[in-house]
Amino acid sequence: MVYPDTFEGFMVNSHEQWSYFQKQEFKPKPLEDWDVEIAIEACGVCGSDVHTLTGGWGQANLPVCVGHEVVGKVVAIGPEATTVKIGDRVGVGAQVWACLECKICKSGNENYCPHQVDTYNCYYPDKSMAYGGYASHIRAHEYFVFAIPESLESSLAAPMLCAGITSYSPLSRAKIGPGKTVGVVGIGGLGHFGILFAAALGAEVYAISHSPNKEADAKILGAKGFICTKGDGWNEPWRNNFDFILNTTDATDRFDMAAYFSLLTINGTFHTVGISDKAFPPLRTQDMMGNGCSIAASHIGSRQEVQEMLLLAAKLDIKSWVETIDISEQGCKIAVEKVVTGDVRYRVTLVGYDKVFGARK
């Protein structure tokens, strides 16, 4: 590695061998005026990584270095960057750039900027490729670099930067709090955050899952009750009960949507953040007319929401449920395959970066 002109990362070169990682050099984007360079110490493993590696979301720009739940230490900054300083412990989520000039960005919704750059498998305006966190370093615009509160351990903070904010943002925007009843569908990497944050915000939370063996975990996470979706008529006792349902699964294509809609109160919302490789199931207007419910979706969260979430987690000692694996060619393979098989409670974070990349300054 000829630092700072090249970084190293664990990369995949083929969708057919999607879990075969090789340590390779790559050329990062130039360090520009408002950029921050981070020596990575932890990176969460996200379902998005798998969808990208397998080609489930379409052909990737190969070779690809995934990972967008990054925590590390600032080692360089551009001359105009002021929000962090060298030596700070910071995080980067699933977005590294936006124009910050359009009306969407100026409204505090930069996560919906039409010019946004994802953390990996995406081109910057200058045609530089964005590479993710299974790597020695990452560069990002300072606006998408977040101070990590001292009390949050790096391996636990990392998954909050995508999975955590993806669950927190819609809850925050829906003004979930005391007096609201929330159902969280799918008790996995996203769903466990949905329960943690909905409960932390003061809502009455119920876990909704096809896996009855997750009931105990759901209640430890903060759910008041558990609804199992196995069997005919599972929804009947719960009709018109929920103000908000957060759907975190990537299996919505197999849902009986009418049953899920029936759970909502008048003008309640079914909000989905899980993204499947497959199309949404057929929807009938009639299925939403009975209670005037709405269906919605969202994309990660804004800078303000990420900062709010991290402060809330620090204040209330909210901890991700995380399994750590040392980063290596074999470690990356094991991590992404565990996500595919569901052999995770409930996130994996890659650690041990100094062992393979050295102590970077």
RORO-892390 format. One line per 2 residues: number of its first residue (from 1); for each residue x, y, z of N, C-alpha, C. Coordinates in pm, whole numbers, plus 50000, padded with zeros to 5 digits. Atoms other than C-alpha are relative to their C-alpha. Layout:
NUM> X,Y,Z,X,Y,Z,X,Y,Z  ...
//
This chain:
1> 50085,49881,50000,50000,50000,50000,50088,50124,50000  49925,49876,50008,50144,50334,49894,49911,50113,50052
3> 50086,49900,49936,49960,50556,50143,50064,50137,49979  50147,49991,50003,49802,50811,50092,49939,49983,49861
5> 50054,50011,50137,49766,50745,49718,49916,49875,49980  50080,50122,50007,49631,50394,49767,49967,49952,50140
7> 50041,50067,49878,49440,50218,50042,49994,49851,49971  50021,50143,50016,49387,49847,50102,49862,49961,50051
9> 50129,50047,49954,49061,49663,50136,49977,49856,49964  50041,50137,50034,48900,49321,50133,49886,50012,49900
11> 50086,49970,50113,48727,49316,49798,49950,49872,49934  50058,50111,50076,48504,49087,49593,50003,50038,49852
13> 49980,49974,50142,48567,49056,49220,49895,49938,49910  50096,50073,50082,48274,48842,49106,49873,49974,50080
15> 50126,50035,49934,47905,48801,49188,49988,49849,50018  50006,50146,49988,47947,48427,49129,50076,49952,50122
17> 49923,50032,49878,48207,48418,49410,49984,50117,50098  50036,49880,49927,48031,48678,49620,50056,50004,50142
19> 49944,50000,49865,48182,48568,49952,50150,49966,49999  49856,50024,50013,48538,48521,49822,50070,50136,49999
21> 49936,49870,49984,48733,48821,49948,50151,49989,49978  49857,49990,50018,49083,48924,49847,50047,50137,50048
23> 49941,49874,49956,49301,49188,50008,50067,50066,49880  49952,49933,50120,49369,49438,49732,50019,50149,50026
25> 49985,49855,49997,49489,49793,49681,49893,50066,49914  50089,49921,50086,49254,50058,49549,50034,50147,50015
27> 49972,49856,49999,49275,50426,49466,49879,50073,50055  50115,49928,49944,49054,50642,49689,49976,50130,49926
29> 50026,49867,50052,48891,50968,49591,50106,50097,50054  49906,49901,49946,49117,51273,49630,49948,50057,50132
31> 50038,49933,49876,49119,51434,49974,49974,50146,49968  50037,49865,50041,48927,51753,49896,49978,50090,50121
33> 49999,49896,49897,48867,52071,50093,49919,49964,50124  50089,50028,49887,48580,51949,50312,50003,49852,50040
35> 49995,50144,49975,48688,51584,50332,50069,49966,50132  49939,50057,49880,48783,51375,50633,50050,49861,49964
37> 49945,50134,50022,49009,51071,50617,50006,49927,50133  50015,50077,49877,48953,50797,50873,50075,49868,49989
39> 49940,50133,49987,49170,50501,50975,49897,49914,50074  50116,50076,49951,48902,50236,51030,50043,49902,50110
41> 49976,50097,49894,48885,50031,51349,49885,49900,50016  50115,50091,49993,48538,49871,51316,49905,50032,49886
43> 50100,49980,50104,48278,49819,51046,49891,49894,50014  50112,50092,49994,47934,49666,51076,49976,49933,49866
45> 50033,50077,50120,47821,49403,50827,49849,50009,49980  50140,49967,50025,47489,49501,50670,49942,49909,49892
47> 50066,50075,50107,47234,49314,50461,50021,50065,49865  49971,49931,50125,47301,49581,50199,50130,49949,49938
49> 49874,50053,50051,47654,49444,50171,49975,49871,49921  50030,50127,50066,47516,49102,50082,49925,50021,49869
51> 50077,49974,50123,47262,49235,49830,50090,50054,49890  49907,49946,50098,47546,49424,49660,50096,49893,49951
53> 49902,50102,50037,47795,49137,49666,49941,49891,49910  50064,50108,50079,47549,48882,49525,49945,50050,49868
55> 50064,49947,50119,47419,49117,49258,49849,50004,50011  50145,50002,49981,47071,49094,49409,49934,50132,49969
57> 50053,49867,50032,47027,49468,49366,50049,50049,49864  49950,49962,50131,47186,49466,49022,50152,49986,49992
59> 49856,50013,50023,47532,49451,48871,50077,50106,50076  49915,49906,49925,47791,49606,49102,50118,50044,49914
61> 49877,49953,50064,48093,49807,48995,50117,49923,50062  49899,50090,49945,48346,49529,49050,50141,50044,49958
63> 50010,50058,49866,48578,49490,49226,49939,50099,50098  50072,49916,49906,48375,49620,49517,50051,49974,50142
65> 49967,50007,49858,48473,49698,49875,49879,50055,50074  50125,49959,49936,48153,49707,50081,50027,50046,50144
67> 49991,49957,49861,48082,49826,50435,49963,50146,50017  50040,49860,49979,47891,50137,50541,49950,50023,50143
69> 50022,49976,49857,47883,50118,50920,50137,50012,50065  49857,49983,49977,48227,50261,50984,50028,50084,50124
71> 49949,49921,49888,48398,50377,51303,50152,49995,49996  49854,49995,49999,48757,50492,51324,50050,50134,50048
73> 49934,49879,49952,49002,50772,51399,50036,50090,49884  49966,49902,50103,49046,51089,51198,50152,50012,49990
75> 49854,49991,50021,49397,51093,51045,50039,50112,49905  49972,49886,50088,49366,51376,50791,49870,50073,49972
77> 50117,49921,50036,49128,51659,50703,50038,50099,49891  49979,49897,50100,49086,51896,50413,50008,50137,50065
79> 49976,49867,49941,49170,52265,50465,49874,50075,50043  50123,49932,49963,48804,52371,50493,49918,49924,50105
81> 50077,50082,49906,48686,52092,50725,50018,50053,50142  49996,49942,49867,48596,52220,51071,49923,49921,50106
83> 50090,50067,49905,48351,51973,51230,50071,49895,50084  49922,50099,49925,48617,51723,51345,50146,50042,49996
85> 49856,49973,50001,48986,51726,51424,50076,49867,50000  49918,50120,50005,49270,51478,51383,50005,49936,50139
87> 50002,50076,49875,49251,51208,51649,49862,49970,50052  50137,50025,49956,48874,51223,51695,49953,49861,49957
89> 50066,50125,50039,48678,50895,51698,49865,50036,49938  50116,49958,50078,48407,50927,51436,49939,49881,49927
91> 50067,50103,50078,48162,50729,51228,49952,50053,49867  50057,49973,50132,48040,50718,50869,49896,49893,49972
93> 50105,50095,50033,47715,50559,50757,49992,49971,49852  50020,50048,50137,47565,50472,50420,50003,50110,49895
95> 49991,49889,50094,47619,50813,50258,50127,50078,50030  49874,49927,49981,47945,51003,50202,50001,50136,49935
97> 50000,49872,50070,47842,51300,49988,49859,50034,49956  50119,49945,50064,47551,51518,49873,50037,50140,49953
99> 49964,49869,50054,47543,51845,49686,49992,50109,50106  50022,49904,49892,47424,52036,49998,49956,50137,49950
101> 50043,49874,50060,47294,52305,49763,49855,49998,49953  50136,50009,50054,46959,52178,49633,49898,50024,50112
103> 50103,49970,49900,46628,52253,49806,49979,49883,50095  50015,50117,49913,46617,51896,49942,50107,50003,50109
105> 49892,49992,49901,46956,51929,50111,49976,50114,50098  50018,49882,49915,46874,52275,50242,49881,49988,50094
107> 50112,50025,49909,46557,52138,50402,50036,49900,50109  49958,50098,49899,46762,51900,50617,49970,49857,49961
109> 50031,50134,50051,46685,51599,50397,50106,49953,49901  49891,50034,50091,47026,51545,50241,50008,49851,49970
111> 50002,50144,50028,46970,51169,50266,49910,49967,49882  50081,50017,50120,46726,51219,49976,50052,50085,49883
113> 49942,49918,50106,46954,51440,49766,50006,49920,49870  49995,50075,50126,46916,51341,49398,50142,49978,49948
115> 49860,50013,50044,47295,51375,49362,50084,49923,50102  49927,50062,49890,47390,51177,49673,50095,49891,49951
117> 49904,50108,50027,47685,50938,49677,49995,49902,50116  49999,50106,49899,47651,50609,49862,50143,49970,50041
119> 49867,50022,49943,47943,50493,50073,50085,49906,49917  49923,50088,50091,48041,50221,49827,49918,49969,49876
121> 50065,50039,50126,47964,50097,49476,49928,50118,49935  50064,49879,50051,47892,50453,49367,50109,50096,49954
123> 49904,49903,50052,48067,50723,49165,49974,50139,50054  50006,49858,49970,48144,51074,49284,49982,50079,49870
125> 50013,49918,50122,48075,51362,49044,50126,50003,49914  49876,49999,50078,48444,51355,48943,50036,49863,49944
127> 49985,50138,50049,48402,50984,48853,50090,49913,50087  49932,50086,49904,48605,50864,49150,49901,49899,50055
129> 50085,50103,49942,48469,50539,49293,50003,50010,50152  50009,50005,49854,48347,50525,49652,50020,49856,50047
131> 49971,50132,49945,48487,50230,49848,49967,50000,50149  50054,50008,49866,48351,50108,50179,50096,49961,50109
133> 49929,50012,49876,48461,50010,50523,50071,49869,50029  49917,50119,49980,48611,49663,50479,50141,50035,49952
135> 49878,49942,50056,48929,49863,50425,50082,50070,50107  49909,49934,49906,49223,50038,50587,49952,50139,50037
137> 50041,49862,49981,49080,50390,50545,49873,50027,49919  50111,49950,50080,48781,50579,50416,50007,50153,50000
139> 50011,49855,50010,48732,50937,50295,49854,50036,49978  50139,49956,50013,48403,51125,50326,49993,50149,50027
141> 50026,49860,49970,48269,51479,50325,49967,50014,50149  50017,49984,49856,48267,51614,50680,49854,49998,50045
143> 50142,49997,49964,47888,51654,50672,49948,49861,50034  50044,50138,49980,47860,51274,50673,50093,49923,50094
145> 49910,50055,49900,48115,51218,50948,49948,50044,50137  50070,49973,49874,47974,51193,51302,50088,49967,50121
147> 49930,50027,49875,48135,51224,51643,49931,49885,50073  50054,50113,49924,48090,50902,51841,50014,50032,50149
149> 49991,49972,49856,48001,50965,52208,50096,49904,50070  49895,50076,49932,48273,50846,52442,49948,49869,50059
151> 50051,50118,49930,48046,50596,52620,49959,49887,49906  50040,50105,50095,47960,50403,52300,50122,49926,49948
153> 49891,50083,50051,48197,50118,52223,49994,49995,49848  49994,49992,50147,48312,50124,51860,49925,49887,49932
155> 50064,50115,50066,48189,49774,51774,49848,50005,50014  50144,49988,49978,47844,49859,51914,49943,50123,49930
157> 50045,49879,50068,47823,50207,51763,49992,49979,49849  49993,50015,50146,47913,50091,51411,49867,49962,49937
159> 50126,50038,50065,47583,49911,51331,49891,50106,50010  50100,49893,49990,47388,50217,51444,50006,50094,49879
161> 49980,49901,50105,47528,50413,51149,49926,49967,49871  50093,50031,50109,47311,50226,50898,49874,49936,50056
163> 50118,50069,49949,47080,49975,51063,49930,50083,50107  50059,49922,49892,47029,50196,51366,49924,50121,49948
165> 50065,49879,50049,46952,50518,51181,49886,49967,49905  50109,50041,50090,46739,50335,50923,49873,49971,50079
167> 50115,50026,49913,46512,50229,51211,49960,50124,50078  50029,49882,49916,46540,50548,51417,49931,50111,49921
169> 50051,49886,50076,46466,50803,51142,49849,49997,49980  50147,49997,50018,46109,50693,51055,49924,50011,50131
171> 50065,49987,49869,46023,50660,51425,50002,50146,50045  49988,49861,49961,46150,51011,51489,49908,50089,49918
173> 50082,49916,50087,45972,51162,51188,49851,49977,50024  50140,50028,49968,45647,50992,51290,49962,50047,50141
175> 50021,49949,49865,45685,51154,51634,49952,49890,50096  50030,50112,49911,45674,50818,51808,50047,50034,50140
177> 49967,49970,49861,45667,50857,52184,49892,49946,50091  50103,50047,49906,45449,50805,52491,49860,50014,49941
179> 50136,50000,50052,45091,50718,52403,49985,49936,49864  50003,50065,50131,45184,50556,52070,50025,49851,50015
181> 49978,50145,50002,45167,50184,51998,50065,49964,49867  49918,50030,50117,45429,50051,51757,50019,49850,49987
183> 49966,50138,50030,45465,49713,51592,50128,49996,49916  49876,50016,50077,45808,49607,51466,49999,49862,49937
185> 50006,50125,50075,45800,49340,51196,50141,49955,49966  49868,50055,50028,46109,49120,51180,50098,50032,50111
187> 49908,49978,49889,46341,49074,51475,50138,49954,49956  49867,50028,50052,46678,49088,51306,50088,50122,50016
189> 49905,49891,49990,46954,49337,51237,49935,50137,50007  50075,49875,49995,46715,49623,51165,49896,49997,50112
191> 50112,50008,49907,46426,49502,51378,50038,50014,50145  49963,49987,49858,46618,49476,51702,50026,50146,50034
193> 49987,49856,49978,46706,49845,51661,49862,50066,50006  50134,49945,49996,46341,49919,51588,49938,49990,50138
195> 50053,50019,49864,46242,49773,51924,50075,50088,50100  49920,49921,49906,46530,49937,52112,49963,50148,49996
197> 50023,49857,50011,46461,50285,51976,49854,50038,50023  50141,49969,49974,46080,50273,51978,49973,49998,50151
199> 50017,50007,49854,46093,50167,52344,50069,50118,50068  49927,49887,49942,46354,50433,52422,49925,50131,49983
201> 50077,49879,50025,46127,50697,52271,49870,50005,50080  50115,50001,49910,45851,50591,52510,49876,49932,49948
203> 50117,50067,50058,45617,50393,52283,49977,49865,50067  50033,50138,49964,45439,50070,52371,50031,49916,49876
205> 49946,50070,50116,45615,49821,52144,49964,49853,50002  50025,50142,50019,45515,49482,52010,50088,49948,49886
207> 49925,50066,50106,45739,49250,51811,49906,49912,49920  50083,50079,50091,45578,49085,51508,50094,49913,49916
209> 49903,50089,50063,45759,48778,51377,49939,49865,49970  50042,50137,50029,45710,48439,51214,50079,49899,50084
211> 49913,50089,49921,45973,48298,51453,49965,50009,50148  50039,49992,49858,45820,48221,51796,50118,49993,50094
213> 49884,50013,49910,46167,48149,51933,50070,50134,50025  49941,49869,49977,46247,48521,51919,49925,50081,50107
215> 50081,49926,49903,45989,48617,52180,50082,50047,50120  49922,49964,49881,46231,48613,52473,50093,50116,49969
217> 49909,49891,50038,46483,48831,52290,49924,50130,49984  50078,49880,50025,46212,49075,52183,49964,50070,50130
219> 50040,49940,49873,46102,49129,52541,50121,50057,50075  49879,49944,49941,46459,49178,52661,50035,50133,49933
221> 49971,49878,50075,46502,49441,52388,49906,50114,50037  50092,49896,49958,46198,49628,52522,49858,49986,49950
223> 50137,50021,50047,45887,49483,52356,49909,49962,50116  50100,50037,49898,45577,49467,52574,49937,49867,49966
225> 50065,50123,50041,45429,49183,52370,50060,49946,49871  49946,50070,50116,45497,48940,52088,49884,49940,49920
227> 50104,50053,50088,45277,48849,51790,50066,49908,49898  49947,50097,50096,45354,48536,51591,49907,49994,49879
229> 50080,49993,50123,45238,48547,51229,49974,49864,49937  50028,50134,50052,45222,48171,51184,49854,49964,50026
231> 50137,50046,49982,44875,48028,51131,49898,50097,49945  50108,49917,50054,44553,48154,50978,49941,50088,50110
233> 50067,49910,49908,44388,48452,51142,50086,50057,50111  49909,49951,49895,44697,48552,51340,49976,50147,50033
235> 50019,49856,49983,44605,48918,51292,49871,50039,50071  50134,49963,49954,44245,48903,51414,49996,50061,50140
237> 50009,49939,49866,44306,48970,51786,50062,50139,50009  49922,49876,49993,44518,49274,51697,49952,50108,49904
239> 50053,49902,50096,44299,49462,51449,49991,50140,50063  50013,49859,49960,44313,49842,51472,50072,50032,50130
241> 49929,49985,49872,44573,49828,51747,50122,50091,49991  49869,49935,50010,44884,50000,51608,49993,50134,49927
243> 49988,49871,50066,44954,50363,51528,50102,49993,49886  49887,50003,50094,45270,50271,51338,50058,49859,49999
245> 49932,50129,50015,45418,49949,51202,50128,50024,49922  49870,49989,50066,45789,49944,51116,50036,49861,49946
247> 49968,50127,50064,45856,49666,50866,50148,49998,49966  49855,50004,50019,46225,49572,50878,50046,49879,49920
249> 49960,50123,50067,46220,49247,50683,50030,50023,49852  49981,50000,50146,46341,49176,50330,49920,49887,49936
251> 50085,50109,50050,46069,48912,50286,49857,50047,49976  50135,49945,50016,45775,49145,50225,49928,49942,49879
253> 50062,50059,50120,45715,48979,49886,49910,49882,50035  50080,50116,49959,45564,48687,50080,49888,50037,50099
255> 50098,49956,49901,45336,48896,50304,49858,50001,49943  50140,49969,50026,44958,48899,50308,49980,50142,50051
257> 49998,49861,49957,44949,49278,50311,49870,50041,50068  50128,49964,49938,44579,49296,50398,50002,49968,50149
259> 49993,50037,49859,44652,49117,50725,50081,50103,50079  49916,49902,49931,44928,49363,50817,49929,50135,50008
261> 50072,49873,49999,44721,49668,50717,49889,50000,50105  50113,50007,49906,44437,49543,50938,50042,50030,50143
263> 49951,49975,49865,44656,49590,51245,49998,50147,50037  49981,49857,49977,44665,49967,51204,49873,50070,50048
265> 50109,49914,49959,44448,50225,51374,49960,50090,49882  50043,49910,50105,44262,50485,51168,50115,50095,49965
267> 49890,49919,50054,44517,50666,50949,50137,49958,50051  49869,50052,49961,44796,50448,51084,50089,49979,49879
269> 49901,50012,50107,45112,50388,50881,50075,49868,50007  49913,50116,50017,45283,50074,50755,50124,50051,49929
271> 49878,49938,50051,45640,50191,50706,50107,49893,49981  49903,50107,50027,45894,49965,50538,50140,50056,49977
273> 49860,49963,50019,46271,49996,50561,50084,49881,49951  49932,50117,50054,46369,49639,50466,49988,49999,49848
275> 50000,50000,50147,46467,49607,50099,50028,49858,49951  49988,50135,50053,46415,49279,49919,50062,50001,49861
277> 49961,50019,50140,46570,49147,49599,49878,49986,49912  50122,50030,50076,46209,49079,49496,49900,50114,50011
279> 50099,49892,50006,45912,49299,49412,49906,49994,50119  50104,49992,49898,45657,49417,49664,49881,49914,49957
281> 50116,50080,50038,45347,49193,49676,49890,50089,49942  50112,49921,50054,45030,49303,49493,49925,50071,50113
283> 50075,49922,49903,44839,49576,49677,49862,50033,49945  50135,49960,50040,44466,49645,49670,49960,50124,50079
285> 50047,49879,49933,44324,49987,49748,49902,49966,50111  50102,50038,49902,44039,49816,49931,50061,49957,50134
287> 49936,50046,49878,44285,49669,50181,50043,50114,50091  49960,49884,49920,44376,50020,50296,49883,50091,50034
289> 50115,49911,49979,44031,50175,50288,49929,49977,50133  50074,50032,49878,43898,49998,50595,50040,50085,50119
291> 49954,49916,49889,44111,50210,50828,50072,50125,49951  49936,49880,50054,44244,50478,50594,50149,50003,50022
293> 49858,50007,49969,44597,50356,50650,50085,50043,49881  49904,49960,50102,44905,50461,50456,50116,49902,49997
295> 49878,50079,50012,45211,50280,50327,50113,50095,49965  49888,49906,50017,45551,50450,50338,50132,49924,50003
297> 49865,50054,49993,45924,50392,50313,50095,50115,50027  49901,49894,49976,46241,50581,50398,50140,49948,49970
299> 49861,50031,50034,46614,50594,50325,50092,50058,50107  49908,49967,49891,46868,50602,50611,49946,50116,50084
301> 50046,49888,49919,46847,50937,50795,50090,50120,49976  49925,49875,50018,46971,51295,50805,50112,50011,50102
303> 49892,49975,49904,47278,51429,50980,49944,50029,50139  50059,49966,49871,47060,51577,51254,49946,49876,50069
305> 50058,50120,49940,46883,51244,51308,50108,49904,50048  49890,50086,49955,47211,51049,51326,50056,50053,50132
307> 49946,49943,49877,47341,51288,51589,49904,49981,50117  50100,50022,49895,47015,51267,51787,50004,49855,50048
309> 50002,50142,49967,47024,50887,51773,50121,49962,50086  49879,50034,49925,47384,50862,51895,49994,50057,50141
311> 50012,49941,49867,47316,51101,52183,49898,49926,50085  50100,50078,49928,47003,50907,52279,50059,49867,50047
313> 49939,50128,49964,47198,50579,52273,50097,50017,50115  49904,49976,49892,47468,50729,52492,49928,50033,50131
315> 50073,49957,49880,47220,50888,52735,49931,49883,50069  50078,50109,49943,47010,50573,52782,50075,49866,50000
317> 49917,50121,50001,47295,50323,52744,49938,49891,49911  50057,50095,50097,47131,50161,52439,50115,49928,49929
319> 49891,50079,50057,47350,49879,52313,49948,49911,49887  50026,50096,50108,47341,49699,51979,50034,49861,50050
321> 49963,50139,49973,47342,49321,52002,50094,49958,49887  49895,50012,50100,47667,49247,51824,50089,49879,50027
323> 49896,50102,50000,47896,48958,51742,50118,50057,49923  49883,49946,50068,48252,49061,51651,50081,49889,49933
325> 49913,50091,50075,48476,48892,51394,50119,50082,49951  49881,49932,50049,48834,48989,51313,49998,50006,49847
327> 50000,49983,50144,48862,49129,50962,50118,49925,49938  49902,50075,50080,49050,48908,50713,49922,49946,49882
329> 50073,50059,50112,48967,48730,50391,49899,49898,50050  50090,50101,49946,48817,48443,50590,49896,50063,50092
331> 50094,49935,49910,48660,48673,50849,49886,50068,49925  50105,49936,50082,48473,48872,50583,49906,49894,49942
333> 50081,50108,50057,48354,48548,50423,49903,49946,50105  50085,50053,49892,48223,48411,50752,49890,50100,50034
335> 50095,49897,49958,48055,48742,50837,49883,50013,49903  50110,49980,50096,47857,48787,50514,49916,49873,49986
337> 50076,50124,50010,47759,48419,50503,49909,49982,50122  50086,50005,49881,47626,48443,50860,49877,50088,49982
339> 50114,49913,50025,47407,48732,50752,49899,49931,49908  50089,50069,50095,47267,48525,50464,49921,49890,50069
341> 50067,50113,49934,47186,48226,50684,49919,50042,50122  50071,49954,49881,47047,48439,50965,50062,49954,50130
343> 49931,50051,49882,47303,48299,51207,50065,50115,50077  49949,49879,49936,47339,48636,51380,49897,50049,50102
345> 50085,49933,49901,47196,48791,51701,50072,50126,50046  50079,49986,50121,47164,49052,51564,50077,50076,49894
347> 49912,49939,50098,47455,49228,51394,50139,49942,50016  49859,50036,49996,47813,49140,51304,50080,50128,49977
349> 49907,49891,50023,48092,49395,51338,50140,49943,49980  49861,50037,50026,48434,49345,51184,50092,50088,50083
351> 49906,49929,49914,48716,49443,51420,50141,49948,49970  49864,50049,50017,49091,49382,51455,50072,50057,49880
353> 49942,49939,50121,49189,49623,51178,50151,50019,50011  49856,49979,49986,49533,49696,51321,50079,49872,49973
355> 49930,50127,50023,49619,49327,51291,50035,49979,49854  49977,50024,50144,49595,49335,50912,50048,50125,49927
357> 49961,49877,50068,49650,49701,50823,50107,50079,50075  49902,49929,49920,49891,49805,51100,49937,50119,50072
359> 50046,49881,49927,49861,50105,51330,50013,50118,49906  49998,49893,50100,49764,50380,51088,49987,50136,50067
361> 50002,49866,49941,49826,50748,51166,49976,50103,49890
//
